[in-house]
Amino acid sequence: MLVWFVQMGFRTYRLVMELPPEIEHYSWMGGVGALLFLVSWLLAWFTSLSVLREARKAAAEKALRPIPPMI
């Protein structure tokens, strides 16, 4: 996605400076970057949910354990 943004910046610079546009097209890189971003965001979300579930489970188990006597 970053490559796509940089490429768009160069294209804008060339248009502002009235240079001829480049022949190469990297627009597919923006789509690939966006897809990778979405997949990584979803994986982080699922991981966060599993950590939250484990924490709640551990807290519930800790609440059920008897408190050891102080000697």
FENWODA-V583321 format. One line per field, one symbol per residue. burial: b if it has 24 or more other ideal C-beta (glycine too) atoms within 12 Angstrom, else e. Layout:
burial->???
//
This chain:
burial->eeeeeeeeeeeeeeeeeeeeeeeeeeeeeeeeeeeeeeeeeeeeeeeeeeeeeeeeeeeeeeeeeeeeeee
//
